[in-house]
């Protein structure tokens, strides 16, 4: 009896320790990733993607600038267009790069809409750079109209260029700064070109009037000096039509003396204008970066 009683607990204990048949070893349940860790991983991936995107976009702008400076305007346009399509920020820089490169390449009909789009998107602090380049485009279009004898269209383009410059906000052109100086120089250049187009004579009317007054004075003087001895001589001298005529030299000398300084001034202005035009043509033909829109 004693032995049987002792075997039962032992047998029961042995049965309790034995692994159930067919169940195999027990596995611990897999640990689930904590929400905080998952969020951190997602944030890290997004941050990396944004950094890579920003680096790529910045590279596009750098490529556009370097290509334009080296004279490869087509590559500059391509980089600027890619930036404009992809970038959700600084949207004005894409069309600005495109318009500037097209202006370098003298494709003003394509440069103008790109720069107009840039002006609509740009913040106030960057407006002056866009306005300078857009005014440059209108100035070049005005010169083309002028050369084609379309004065009305040329005046419209000149006025548009001047308005773009004069209406620039003070925030982008602090007084005395480089941007302010560039705007002033552009205004002066556009104004001078328009004035020279509309007043090609530069005061010929005044000079002609002055010469007539001088001739008239010579006529009177000849009559008085001759005491009316020969009215026909005095009259001939007053016409000043030919230097060999009667008393003509006196009247002609008086008239020319009064007009010489003005004619010389006009001649100098015309020479300076021609020199500026020649220099501008040389820069355009060379294709160098010195002929830049701003």
C-alpha positions as a printed NumPy array, in Angstrom:
array([[   0.   ,    0.   ,    0.   ],
       [   2.75 ,    2.408,    0.911],
       [   4.676,    1.741,   -2.275],
       [   1.634,    2.26 ,   -4.523],
       [   0.776,    5.471,   -2.762],
       [   4.276,    6.865,   -3.318],
       [   4.291,    5.861,   -7.   ],
       [   1.154,    7.822,   -7.857],
       [   2.477,   11.238,   -7.006],
       [   5.661,   10.398,   -8.826],
       [   3.707,    9.158,  -11.831],
       [   1.45 ,   12.235,  -11.74 ],
       [   4.448,   14.504,  -11.498],
       [   6.092,   12.766,  -14.393],
       [   2.962,   13.136,  -16.491],
       [   2.743,   16.85 ,  -15.699],
       [   6.348,   17.443,  -16.794],
       [   5.976,   15.499,  -20.021],
       [   5.407,   17.574,  -23.2  ],
       [   2.083,   16.74 ,  -24.888],
       [   2.542,   14.365,  -27.775],
       [   2.528,   15.997,  -31.281],
       [   2.517,   19.654,  -30.072],
       [   6.275,   20.198,  -30.528],
       [   8.267,   22.881,  -28.635],
       [   6.409,   25.971,  -27.57 ],
       [   7.375,   29.316,  -29.33 ],
       [   7.335,   32.735,  -27.811],
       [   5.031,   35.224,  -29.574],
       [   6.912,   37.703,  -31.933],
       [   7.481,   41.153,  -30.557],
       [   5.619,   43.954,  -32.32 ],
       [   7.522,   47.152,  -33.251],
       [   6.632,   49.975,  -31.001],
       [   4.71 ,   52.821,  -32.705],
       [   7.317,   55.399,  -31.688],
       [  10.111,   53.447,  -33.389],
       [   8.052,   53.011,  -36.562],
       [   7.265,   56.72 ,  -36.722],
       [  10.952,   57.579,  -36.278],
       [  11.931,   55.295,  -39.139],
       [   9.309,   56.775,  -41.461],
       [  10.378,   60.316,  -40.527],
       [  14.016,   59.456,  -41.21 ],
       [  13.206,   58.082,  -44.651],
       [  11.137,   61.146,  -45.523],
       [  13.851,   63.491,  -44.287],
       [  16.436,   61.707,  -46.377],
       [  14.21 ,   61.885,  -49.461],
       [  13.559,   65.616,  -48.937],
       [  17.25 ,   66.305,  -48.459],
       [  18.109,   64.43 ,  -51.623],
       [  15.389,   66.296,  -53.529],
       [  16.563,   69.679,  -52.235],
       [  20.135,   68.844,  -53.174],
       [  19.037,   67.847,  -56.676],
       [  16.99 ,   71.023,  -57.165],
       [  19.833,   73.173,  -55.912],
       [  22.095,   71.393,  -58.371],
       [  19.712,   72.238,  -61.212],
       [  19.916,   75.944,  -60.418],
       [  23.692,   75.791,  -60.15 ],
       [  23.878,   73.944,  -63.465],
       [  21.655,   76.544,  -65.115],
       [  23.846,   79.387,  -63.895],
       [  27.127,   77.715,  -64.824],
       [  25.846,   76.732,  -68.252],
       [  24.643,   80.267,  -68.938],
       [  27.939,   81.775,  -67.848],
       [  29.835,   79.399,  -70.125],
       [  27.599,   80.289,  -73.078],
       [  25.614,   77.035,  -73.185],
       [  22.19 ,   78.655,  -73.026],
       [  20.311,   75.55 ,  -74.201],
       [  21.537,   73.543,  -71.22 ],
       [  20.67 ,   76.463,  -68.951],
       [  17.124,   76.507,  -70.323],
       [  16.76 ,   72.748,  -69.818],
       [  17.925,   72.917,  -66.196],
       [  15.653,   75.873,  -65.478],
       [  12.641,   74.113,  -66.958],
       [  13.29 ,   70.99 ,  -64.855],
       [  13.537,   73.09 ,  -61.72 ],
       [  10.259,   74.813,  -62.542],
       [   8.477,   71.473,  -63.026],
       [   9.817,   69.785,  -59.905],
       [  10.298,   72.449,  -57.25 ],
       [   7.409,   73.268,  -54.899],
       [   9.451,   76.131,  -53.437],
       [  11.038,   79.269,  -54.887],
       [   8.932,   78.839,  -57.989],
       [  10.175,   82.081,  -59.545],
       [  13.759,   80.871,  -59.93 ],
       [  12.937,   78.371,  -62.663],
       [  11.321,   80.787,  -65.137],
       [  13.876,   83.434,  -64.169],
       [  16.713,   81.112,  -65.199],
       [  14.893,   80.18 ,  -68.413],
       [  14.08 ,   83.77 ,  -69.343],
       [  17.592,   84.984,  -68.594],
       [  19.174,   82.252,  -70.718],
       [  16.79 ,   82.989,  -73.59 ],
       [  17.666,   86.686,  -73.32 ],
       [  21.366,   85.827,  -73.525],
       [  20.572,   83.84 ,  -76.655],
       [  18.632,   86.842,  -78.045],
       [  15.382,   84.84 ,  -78.167],
       [  13.418,   87.739,  -76.755],
       [  10.009,   86.391,  -77.783],
       [  10.653,   83.35 ,  -75.542],
       [  12.456,   85.256,  -72.807],
       [   9.63 ,   87.74 ,  -72.25 ],
       [   6.831,   85.31 ,  -71.172],
       [   9.238,   83.365,  -68.935],
       [  10.367,   86.518,  -67.13 ],
       [   6.788,   87.791,  -66.881],
       [   5.866,   84.519,  -65.181],
       [   8.844,   84.888,  -62.851],
       [   7.754,   88.416,  -61.916],
       [   4.313,   87.119,  -60.925],
       [   5.858,   84.5  ,  -58.622],
       [   8.846,   86.335,  -57.16 ],
       [   8.929,   87.75 ,  -53.625],
       [   9.432,   91.491,  -53.288],
       [  13.093,   91.202,  -52.291],
       [  13.931,   89.492,  -55.596],
       [  11.801,   91.664,  -57.866],
       [  14.565,   94.002,  -59.042],
       [  16.623,   91.258,  -60.675],
       [  13.568,   90.043,  -62.58 ],
       [  12.525,   93.579,  -63.522],
       [  16.01 ,   94.407,  -64.794],
       [  16.093,   91.411,  -67.115],
       [  12.524,   91.897,  -68.313],
       [  13.209,   95.595,  -68.988],
       [  16.312,   94.545,  -70.924],
       [  14.16 ,   92.298,  -73.13 ],
       [  11.671,   95.102,  -73.838],
       [  14.567,   97.463,  -74.572],
       [  16.015,   95.062,  -77.158],
       [  12.595,   94.561,  -78.722],
       [  12.211,   98.342,  -78.917],
       [  15.537,   98.594,  -80.738],
       [  14.37 ,   95.991,  -83.235],
       [  11.148,   97.934,  -83.851],
       [  13.161,  101.133,  -84.227],
       [  15.475,   99.549,  -86.787],
       [  12.389,   98.392,  -88.698],
       [  11.058,  101.984,  -88.681],
       [   8.104,  100.98 ,  -86.485],
       [   8.392,  103.96 ,  -84.167],
       [   5.007,  103.431,  -82.506],
       [   5.809,   99.879,  -81.401],
       [   9.306,  100.944,  -80.386],
       [   7.91 ,  103.67 ,  -78.136],
       [   5.514,  101.175,  -76.532],
       [   8.361,   98.79 ,  -75.723],
       [  10.601,  101.587,  -74.45 ],
       [   7.814,  102.851,  -72.186],
       [   7.182,   99.348,  -70.845],
       [  10.873,   98.99 ,  -70.022],
       [  10.946,  102.342,  -68.226],
       [   7.794,  101.505,  -66.245],
       [   9.267,   98.192,  -65.102],
       [  12.315,  100.022,  -63.781],
       [  10.629,  103.044,  -62.199],
       [   7.941,  100.991,  -60.427],
       [  10.404,   98.646,  -58.724],
       [   9.754,   98.434,  -54.949],
       [  12.235,  100.08 ,  -52.61 ],
       [  12.757,   96.794,  -50.75 ],
       [  14.776,   95.379,  -53.645],
       [  16.727,   98.537,  -54.49 ],
       [  18.021,  100.159,  -51.312],
       [  19.396,  103.613,  -52.028],
       [  23.081,  103.586,  -52.841],
       [  23.244,   99.812,  -53.33 ],
       [  24.462,   97.971,  -56.398],
       [  20.944,   97.023,  -57.431],
       [  19.819,  100.636,  -57.196],
       [  22.739,  101.765,  -59.34 ],
       [  21.992,   99.117,  -61.956],
       [  18.353,  100.219,  -62.105],
       [  19.358,  103.887,  -62.497],
       [  21.791,  103.058,  -65.288],
       [  19.158,  101.015,  -67.1  ],
       [  16.62 ,  103.838,  -66.8  ],
       [  19.103,  106.326,  -68.218],
       [  20.06 ,  104.035,  -71.083],
       [  16.443,  103.363,  -72.066],
       [  15.51 ,  107.039,  -71.806],
       [  18.459,  108.126,  -73.93 ],
       [  17.702,  105.549,  -76.622],
       [  14.059,  106.606,  -76.797],
       [  14.9  ,  110.312,  -76.92 ],
       [  17.434,  109.791,  -79.701],
       [  14.853,  107.834,  -81.685],
       [  12.136,  110.464,  -81.306],
       [  14.516,  113.407,  -81.841],
       [  17.058,  112.207,  -84.385],
       [  18.019,  115.781,  -85.324],
       [  18.852,  116.729,  -81.766],
       [  17.965,  120.396,  -82.273],
       [  18.355,  120.914,  -86.012],
       [  15.308,  123.14 ,  -85.967],
       [  16.944,  125.52 ,  -83.53 ],
       [  20.132,  125.576,  -85.536],
       [  18.281,  126.315,  -88.727],
       [  16.434,  129.122,  -87.024],
       [  19.688,  130.442,  -85.658],
       [  21.241,  130.373,  -89.102],
       [  18.301,  132.227,  -90.565],
       [  18.577,  134.849,  -87.894],
       [  22.255,  135.195,  -88.638],
       [  21.604,  135.501,  -92.333],
       [  18.982,  138.124,  -91.684],
       [  21.388,  139.993,  -89.467],
       [  23.999,  139.845,  -92.203],
       [  21.528,  141.186,  -94.653],
       [  20.67 ,  144.099,  -92.433],
       [  24.284,  144.73 ,  -91.645],
       [  25.258,  144.706,  -95.294],
       [  22.548,  147.176,  -96.112],
       [  23.568,  149.504,  -93.314],
       [  27.29 ,  149.241,  -94.016],
       [  26.827,  149.85 ,  -97.708],
       [  24.532,  152.723,  -96.931],
       [  22.11 ,  151.479,  -99.519],
       [  24.682,  151.977, -102.263],
       [  23.726,  148.673, -103.854],
       [  20.567,  147.127, -102.49 ],
       [  20.966,  144.15 , -104.714],
       [  24.349,  143.305, -103.184],
       [  22.924,  143.458,  -99.695],
       [  20.037,  141.315, -100.731],
       [  22.244,  138.731, -102.323],
       [  24.457,  138.617,  -99.291],
       [  21.41 ,  138.01 ,  -97.144],
       [  20.371,  134.867,  -98.97 ],
       [  23.535,  133.011,  -98.037],
       [  22.706,  130.429, -100.667],
       [  26.191,  130.45 , -102.178],
       [  29.418,  131.651, -100.623],
       [  30.56 ,  133.282, -103.869],
       [  27.523,  135.519, -104.211],
       [  27.97 ,  139.304, -103.786],
       [  27.984,  140.136, -100.093],
       [  27.181,  136.556,  -99.148],
       [  30.335,  135.792,  -97.162],
       [  29.571,  138.376,  -94.491],
       [  26.037,  137.19 ,  -93.944],
       [  27.056,  133.542,  -94.166],
       [  29.921,  134.024,  -91.746],
       [  27.616,  135.599,  -89.203],
       [  25.118,  132.784,  -89.553],
       [  27.708,  130.003,  -89.314],
       [  29.445,  131.598,  -86.353],
       [  26.179,  131.5  ,  -84.442],
       [  25.529,  127.838,  -85.41 ],
       [  28.97 ,  126.232,  -85.14 ],
       [  28.951,  125.348,  -81.405],
       [  25.557,  123.706,  -81.667],
       [  26.467,  121.769,  -84.771],
       [  29.643,  120.594,  -83.125],
       [  27.668,  119.471,  -80.073],
       [  25.223,  117.594,  -82.289],
       [  28.075,  115.951,  -84.153],
       [  29.657,  114.804,  -80.887],
       [  26.362,  113.387,  -79.636],
       [  25.869,  111.456,  -82.849],
       [  29.391,  110.081,  -82.678],
       [  28.903,  108.993,  -79.056],
       [  25.599,  107.325,  -79.945],
       [  27.198,  105.482,  -82.847],
       [  30.095,  104.405,  -80.656],
       [  27.727,  102.995,  -78.031],
       [  25.794,  101.145,  -80.725],
       [  28.983,   99.698,  -82.202],
       [  30.181,   98.52 ,  -78.798],
       [  26.821,   96.905,  -78.124],
       [  26.919,   95.124,  -81.482],
       [  30.446,   93.89 ,  -80.801],
       [  29.399,   92.419,  -77.465],
       [  26.404,   90.682,  -79.009],
       [  28.493,   89.247,  -81.826],
       [  31.143,   87.969,  -79.444],
       [  28.511,   86.035,  -77.499],
       [  30.361,   86.729,  -74.258],
       [  28.856,   86.844,  -70.816],
       [  29.59 ,   90.581,  -70.666],
       [  26.456,   91.126,  -72.763],
       [  24.234,   90.009,  -69.951],
       [  20.685,   91.2  ,  -69.358],
       [  21.518,   92.937,  -66.114]])
